[in-house]
Amino acid sequence: MALFQFGRKIDPAKEYSLEEIPIFASLTASEQRLIEKKVRIIEYKRGDLVYEEGTPADAFYVVVSGRFRLFIKARPGKTEETLIYFYRGDHFGETSLLTGRTHSASIEAKHDGLVLKLEKEDFLRFVNEMPSISLHLNRSLGHRLTRSVDAHSKHEVKIVTLFSKEISPASLRFWLDFSNALAQQTKRKVILVDFISPSDPLVREEFQISSLPSFEFFNRSSNSVLDADLKDHLAKHPSTGGFHYLHVPMNERDKDEKKIMGLLTFLTYRYEYLLLRFPGVINDATFKALKQSDAVYIYSGASSVELAETAAAAKEFQQGFGFSINEIKIIVPEVEGKKTVPLDGEETLLGFRIFSFLPSRTAQKEHYEATLTYLAKELSGVLVGLVLGSGAAYGLAHIGVLQVLEREGIGVDVVAGSSIGALIGALWASGYCAAELVDLCRSIDKRSGFFKLLGFQDMSIAHHGFFKGHQVARFMESYLGNKTFQDLKMPVKIVTTDLFTSEEIVLDSGSVVDAIRASISIPGIFRPFFYQGRHLIDGGVIDPLPIHVLTSMGIKKIIAVNVLPGPKDRIERNKIREASRLQRKQNLARQNIWNRLVNQGLDKVYDRYAVNIFNVIMSTIQFMEYEMAESSGARADVMIHPIVREAHWAEFYSPDKFIKVGEERTLEQLEEIKRLLAE
């Protein structure tokens, strides 16, 4: 049996995982070890140049944290122009390495950040020796390299293949809705190219047209396309800023990959998002399109047979085309309002993540639209993640953060939290606004707080933990009921720890209350929570600020809140207490002997109480958590650190001072948050 590693010291130079970086995610474990031996982690400060245009290419770079911008310097008659931003997991420098040309633009650190640097010789060797790297580069660069390698597009083009083994009106309905959501969210030019024959009547109904001629591209002798060729074949969605639809019927015999490349090249000049809907059979033309795609979205039926076929297709896309798990999205519709059970555990399919059990378009309209919005924002790289850290009563400062975000209209798309951060994040995601959370906290006063959250009946045999945790679970149930993660208004990731393996367990399905109960199981204070075959304890002891939970999902804009006091904060708190005690003694010197004796006795009682077992446990845990949170926080785009130095970790009955400082520290970072969202 493995003993639980109570705390772990993080080496900042190794605080990344190749499994979280798309270009390396599909490598074998041995291949990843070879990469790790060769890469160097380089730190850049805000404003540092990674390289300048016109200089020789000498390395390949992958962003670990921070943001970097690609720009062209000012020239006579032209101002400096920013072309694109790179976030964690993005890479740059490969075009010049592969073409043998000098850099055509410069890279600057927009904020402090870390990158992995792989020297030119090692990069070229790995490209030749590791097929999955080559496949990934072919896909990410293919449709860009169809243009001049010297030129940069005014917009970044993304190509997505839409795939379903069985062609059905339900899948087409989803693709049409997704295309429209993407156009509405991004305000960019979106086109859905439908290669399935024959055309579906649903298209005519959706676009409010009596007929739409198909573009018989594969029957033409020429591979090139002109604007005039598409003039009478494009349909525009009637919604404001709606997407375009083009029907290009393709039969199994249509295998001319040159034609598909000619069409895609033409469309990349005119659209920023190309959604390609193909038949279930992969021929040469489909193969070529997949090699140019940035992601694959698979629509699957809910039966066991359909799920098995979807799993096989996903595995083929991963192994044959180099797609990472985060680049393969599996959509499974709900059946009669209930989620089906996948093949190997809830919400996974042979190792592949099922993005969502798609709610009913009619019966669950709000959830259905929320799913589409999330997918659209995810594809466009603008999802905003909020990480709420652990910290017992210090975590009440999270509510002040939420107040500012709500007041300023700053949208959050996904929340990750440990311990108190998991509790507040889940309550917020369930629909409670910040003001309601303030009222909830104020209802826990000094007299009733113990009985609401703990109580004498909840006391336990000490060798398991001082409290069973039943009372706090009942308290949470009074606000969350029997809600599951599927009932929340946004995705929430709750972090816990396996007691016997020290594994970080991320809960995002099933009962919300059970997940929170596991995450707040402070060792020694609450009993470990037995859930899904594991004994789970407080997530904060292994990951108090779970930023990597969101980075592993591909979230590129992350706001993190670390409420844990550091050594300097604790030293200052002690100084404040000593100054207060000295002032009290000076005041007592002017009082009678009886008052002096009583207060001296109270001081002795306080000194003895201050080293009670609860303080020993919590202080020890939080010492280590702070170091881990500080290291993890380097990967956040915006870090908020609201600390009340004179406070105590158990002051749940004094929420206002925590909430106030949370609000103040967030306001200090507000402009930085707005800049992040604007990029």
N, C-alpha and C positions, 0 to 999 in steps of 0.2 A: 504494500500500500504506500503510495507516495504521500509524504507529509506536506501539508499546506505551507507554501512559502509566504510567511506573514507579510513581508514587504520585499520589494525588489528594487535594487538600485539601477536606474536607467542610465545607460551610456548614450549621451546625446548624439554621438556620431553613428549610433546604430538604431536610432529611434525612427526606423522606417522599415517597411517590409516590401520586398520585390513582388510579393503576391498581391499587393495593393496597387502596383503600377501596371497599367494595362499592357504595355509592350512586353513586360517580363512575366505577366501573370500566367501565361500558358506554358512557360518553360517547365521542364522537370526539376525536381529538387536538386539534382546534381548540376544541371545547367545553371540554376540560380546561384549555387555556391561558386561556380566559376566566375559568374558576373560579379558577385560580391568581392571576390579577391582582386578584381581589376578596377572597380569603380572607386573614385575618391569623392568624399562629400565636401563640398565647397560652400562656405558661407559668404553671402553678399549683403552689404548694407544698402539701405535706400539710396538710390542714385548711382550705385556702382554699375559700370558697364561690364557685361559678360564678354562681349566682343563687338567690334565695330565693322560697319560695312566697308568692303574693300580689302579686308584682311584675310589671309589664308585660313582655311578651315583646318582646325587641328584636333577637334574633339566633338563628341556627342553629349548632349546635356538632357537630364530629366529633372523636372521640378519636384522637390520633396515638400517644400513649404514656401509660402509667400507668393507674390505675383510678379510676373516679368512681362515687359511689353516689347513688342517688335516694332521698330519705327525707322523711318527714312529721314535723314537729317535735312535741315533747311538748305535750299539751293537758291541761286539767283532767280528771283521771280516766283519762288515756291516756298511755302512755310514748312516747318517740320510736320510730319504726318505719322500718327500712330496707326498701325495696320491691324494689330491683334494683341490680345493679352493671353499669356500662358499661366495656367494654374497647376496645382499639384497633379501629378500624373501625366501632364503634357510634356512633350519633348521638342527640342529644336537643335539645329545645327546639322541635321542629317542630309538635307537637300544639297548643301555645298559639298559635304563629304562624298556623297554618291555621284555627283556630277563633276567633281574635280574643279569647281569654280570657287572664286572668292565669295565671301558673304555679301549678299546684295542688300542687307539691312542690318541695323544694330539691335542689340538686346540690352535692355536696362532693367535693373531691379526696381520695381515700383515700390516695394516695401522690403524690409529685412527678410531674407529667405535663404533656403538651402537648396542646392542642386547636386545631383549625382553627375560626375564627370567621367566619361569613358574616352580614353585617348583614341585617336584616329585608327591606329594599327589594330588595337583590340576590337574596336567597333566593327571595322571591315571584316576582321576574322570571324567574329561572332555572327555577323550577317550571313556569311558564307556557310558557317558550320551549324547554325541553329535555324532551321526552317521557319519556326513560328515567328521569330523576329523579322525575317524577310517578308513573311506573309503580312504581318502587321504593318510594316512600312509600305508594302505595296498597296494595301488598302488605304492607309492614311494619306499617302502621297499621290496615289494613282490619278485621281481626278484633278489634282492640282498640277501634276506634271504634264497633263495634256496641254496646259498652257505653256507659255514661255517660261523656262526655268529662271529667267532673269526678272520676270515681272511678278508683282504681287497683286492679287485681286483686291478690289475695293471691299469685298465681303468674303467671309469664310463660307464655303459651300459644305453642306453635310448631305450625304446620301444614305438613305435607310432602305433596306430591303424588307418588305412586308410579306410574310410567308404563312401559309396555312396548308396543311396536308389535304384537307378537304375544303373545297370551295363552297361557301355558303353565303346566303344573304346576311346572316348575323356577322360574319367576319367582315364583309364589305361595309355593313352599317358602321362597325367600329372604325374601320380605316377612314371612312368619310368623316366621321365625327372627330377622330384624332387629327386629321389633316386640317380641319376647320379650327380646332382648338390651338394647333400650332401656329396657324396664321394669325389668330386673334391675340395670342400671348406674345408672339415675337414681333408682330407688325412687319414681318418680312415676307418676301415673295416665296410662296410654297406651291409646289405642283405635285399632284398625285398622278403618276403614270401607270395606267392599268394595262398589263400585258395579257390579261386573261380574256379568252374568247369563249362564247360571244359576250357582248355587252349586256349588263344587267339592267332590267327595267327600273331598279331602285335609283340608278344614276339619273335617269330622266326625271323621276319624281323629285329627287333631292335638288337638282339644279333648275327645276321648273321649266323644262324644255320639252318640246314634242319629239325631237330626234337630235342625235348628234352623230355625224359621220365619223366612222373609225378612220384613223390614220394608218393606211396600209403600207407601213414603212418597210416591212420585210419583203413585200412584193415588188419594191422599186429596184431599179438597177443601180442607182447611186447610193453611196453611203453618207453623203453630206446632207445637211438640212439647212433650209433657209426659213426666215420668218414667214415668208409668203406661204410656205408649205403647211404651216400650222394655223394659219389665219382662220380657216373655217372648221378647224377640228378641236379648238380649245373651248372649254366651257368654264365660266367663272361662277363661283358659288355666290348666291344672292346676298349673303351676309356682308356687312361692311368690312371691307378689306379682305374679302374671302379668297380662298385658294383657287387654283386652276386645276382642271381635270383633263387628261388626255388619254384616249383609248387607243392603244397600239396592239391589236390582236396578234398573238404569237402562238403558233402551234408547236407541237413537239419536234417537228421537222425543221423549224426555224432555228438554225444553229450558227448563224453568221455572227461571230463575235465582233467583227469589224463594224457591222451595222449598229450594234448596241453601243459600241464605244463612240461612234459618230454622233448618235443621238444624245448620249450622256454629255459628251463634250459641248455640244450645242446648248443644252439646257443649263449647264453649269455657268454659262455666261449670263443667263437671264434669270436664274432663280437661286435662292440661298438654301432652300431645302428641297431635295428631290426624294419623294417617297415612291418606291417602285414595288408594285404589286404583281407577283409572279405566280404562275401555276405551280402545283405541288411537285412537279418533276423538274429536276435541275439538268438543263442541257448546257451546251457550250456558251450560249448567249447569257443565260442566267449565271453561269459560273463566272463569266467575265464581270458581270454587274456586281456580284457578291465580292469580288476582289477589289472593287472600287468603293464598297459601302463602308460606312463608319459604324453601323450597328445593324442588327437583325431583330425584328419584332415578330414573334411567332404567336399566332392565334390558335389556341387548341380547344377542342371540345373537352368535356369533363369525364368522358367514359374512360375506363382503364385502357382500352385499346388505343384511343386517341392520345392519352397521356403517354403511353409507351412509344408511340410513333413520334410524338413531340420530343421526348427525351432523346431518341435516336437522332433526330434531325439536329437538335441542339448540340449533341456531341460531335456530329459531323461538321457543323459550323465552327466549333471550337478547334477541332483537330485539323480539319482540312483548310480552314481559312484564317486561323490565328485569332479568332474573336475571343476576348476575355469574357469571364462570366458576367461582368457588368455591362458588356456590350451586347448581350443576348437577353432580350426581354420576353418573358413568357406570360401571356394573358389568358386566363381561364375564366369563363363566365360562371357566375353562381347559378345553381340549379334550385329553383323554387325557394329562393331566398336563403339557401344554406350552402355553405362552402363544401365542396367535395373533398375527400381525403386523398391526397396525392400518393404516389407509389412508395416513398420512403420517408414519411414524416410530414407533419403539417407544414405546408407552404414551401416545400422543396420537392424537386423532381430529379432524382438521380444526381444530386449535387448541384443542380441548376436552380437558381432562385426564381420562384414564381412571383412576378412583380405584384400582381393583384388578382384576387378573385373578383372579376368585373361585376359590379352591382348592376341591377336591372336598370335599363334605360328609362323605363316608365315608372316602376314601383319605387325605385331608389334614385330618382333623378339627381338630387343634390350630391350624393356619393359618387354617382356615375360621372358627373361633370367634374368633381374634384379629382377623380382618377385621371381623367383626360388632361386637366390642367397640370397635374403633377408630372405626367409623362411629357407633356409639351415643354415644361420648364426644365425638366431633366435633360431632354435632348438638346435644348438651346443653351445649356450650361449656366442657367441663372437660378437654380435652386438655392435657397438660403437655409442653412442649417444652424440650429441653436443648441449649444452644449451647456447643460446646467450641472455643475459639479456638486460633489458631496460636501458635508460640513455641518451636519446637525442643525442647531438653531441659526448658525451663521447663514445657512441656506435660505432663510426667509428674505434675504436681500434679493433673491431671484425675482420675487414679486415686484420689487421696485424696478427691476430691469424690464419686466413685462409691461409695467405701467407706461414706461416711456415708449416702448415699441408700439403699443396699442395707440397711444396718443399721437404718435408721429406717422401712423399708418404704415409702419414697416412690417411687411409680411414675412412670416416664417413658414417654411414648407415641411420641415422635419425636425424633430427634437430628439436629442439623446441625453440621458441623464443617469447619474449614479446616486443612490441613497436619497437624501432629501431632494436632490435635483430631479430624480425620477418621479417622486411624489408630486412635486409642484408642476413639472412638465406634463405629467399625465392628467392632472386636474385641469390644467389650462387647455390641453388638447381635447378634453372631453366636453368643453364648452363653457367652463367657468371663466369669466373675464377677470382681469387683475383686481378690479374693485371688489368683486365677490370673494376673491382669495384673501384680500385684506380683511374683510368682515369675518371670514372663516377663522383666520389667525387670531383676530381680536376676541373671538369667542372662547379662546383657550386662556383663561386667566390663571393667576398663581394658585388660587384655591382649588379650582375644578380641573386644572390641566392634568394633574396626576391621575385622577379617576377617569378622565376621558380617554387618555392615551395608554395608561398602564393599569393601575388599580391593584388592590391586594389579592384579588382572586386570580390575577394573571401571573402572580409570582410563581417561580419555578424552582426545581432542584438546581442548585448553583452549578453543578458540573455540566449542565446543558446550556445554561445561560440564566440570568436572574429573572427574566420574564419570558413567558411562553409566546407572546406576540399576538394572542387572540384578541385582546382588547383593541390594540391599534388597528388590527384588520377590520374589526367591527366598525371602528370609527371611519375608516376609509370606505367601507361598504355603504355607510350612510350617505356618502356623497357620490360614489361611483356605481353603486348597485352591482349588478352582474355584467357590467360592460366588458366587451372583449376589445382587443386592439382594432378589430375591423369596425367597431362602432365609433372610434375616435375621429375627430375632424381632420387630423393630419397624422402621418406616420410617426410613431414614437418608438425609440429603441431604449430599453431598460437594461442596465448592466448589473450583473450579479457575478458571484465567484463560486466555483465548485470547491468545497471545503477540502476534498481529498486529493484533487489533482492540480489545484491552483489555476485551473482554466478560467478564462473570462467567458461567461455565458451571456449572450445577448438575447433577451426575450422580446419578441415583437409579435407574438400570436397567443391566443388563448385569453385567460382571465387577466384583466389589468390589475385587479387587487392582489392576486397571487404574485404577479411579477413584482409589484411594489413591495409586498411583504418580504419577498426574497431579497430585494436590493437594500432594504433598511435593516437587515439582520446583523446588527453590530456585534462582532464576536465578543462573547462574554456577557453581553447585556441581553440580547434576544437569542432565543434558541435558533439554531440553523433551521431553515425552512426546507422540508422535503418536497420536492417538486419535479415532476417528469423524471423520476428515477435518480435524482441527485440531491445531495445535501448542499443547499445554497446559502451563502452568507453575503454580507454587505459588498456591493460592487466596488465601493470606494477603496477597499484595501488592495485591490489589484489595478483599478483604473478609475481614479477619482475625478478625472476630467476626460471623458471618453470621446475625444476628438477623432481618433482613428476609426471609430465605429462609423462616422460619417464619411471620412476620406475613403474608406474601403468601399463605400457605396458610390463613389465618384462625385460627391458633393464638393463644389469648388468654392463656395462662399460660406465661411463659417464664423459665427460669432460665439465666443466662449466666455463663460462666467465662472471664475475661480474665487470662491468665497473663503478659502482656507487662509488663516493668518500664518505668516511666515515668522522666522526667528526674530527679525527686527520688530515685527508687530507685537510679539509676545514680550520682548524686552521692554518696549514702550508701555505695554499694558502693566507690567510689573512696576515700572517707574511711577505710573499714574496711581496705582494702588498704594505704593509706599508713601508717595506725597500726601495722599488722602489720609493714610494712617497717621503720619506725622502731624498733619493739621488737626486731626481729631485729638491726638495726645496733648497738643498745645492748648486746645480748647478745654480738655478735661483738667488740665493743671489749674485752671481757674475755678473749678467746681469743687464741691465738698468730697471728702474722702469716700463716702458711700458710693457716689456716682463713679468715682475713679475705679473703685474695686469692681463694681458691676461691669463696666466697660472693658476693664482688663480681662475679666473672666470671659466676656464675649469674644474678645480677640483670640484668647487661647482656644476657645471652641472652634472659631473660624479656622485657625491654623491647623487644628486637628482634622477638621472637615475637608480642608483643601486637598489633603492627600488621600481622600477616600478612593475605594477601588474603581468607582465609575470615572473619576477624573484621571486616575492612572491609566485605565484602558483607553479612554477617548483621547487623552493628550498623546499617548504613545502612538496610537493609530494616526492621528492627525499630523504628528511630526513627519512621519514617512509619506503620508498622502501629499503633503505640501510639496515635497521634493519631486514626486512623480507628476503632480499637476503642473508644476513650473516647467518641467521638461516637455510634457505633452503640449503645454500652452504655446510653445514656439510654432506649432503648426496651425494655429488659429489665424484668421485674417484680421480679426478684431478681438482683443482680449480686454475684458472688463474685470476689475479686481476690487470689489466693494468690501472693505474691511471695517468693522467696528472694534477698535482696539481694546476698549474697556469692557467689552461684552464677554459673556461666558457661553460655552457651547450648548448649555441646557436651558437658556433663557427663551424658551418658546412662548412664555407669557409676556414678553416685551417685544412684540413684532415691529412696532413703529420705527424704532431706531435702526433696525436692520433694513427695513423697506426704504427708509429715507436715504440711507447711504447707497443702496442699490440704484435708486433713482438718480442721485447726484453723480455717481461714477458713470452711469450710462449717458447722461447728458453731456459729460465731458468728452465722450467718445462718439457723440451723435454725428458730427460732420464726417468722421472717418467711416462710420457705418453707411452714411448716405453715399459717400464716394465709392465704397465697395459695391453697393447695389447699382450704381450708375454705370459701372464698367461692363 
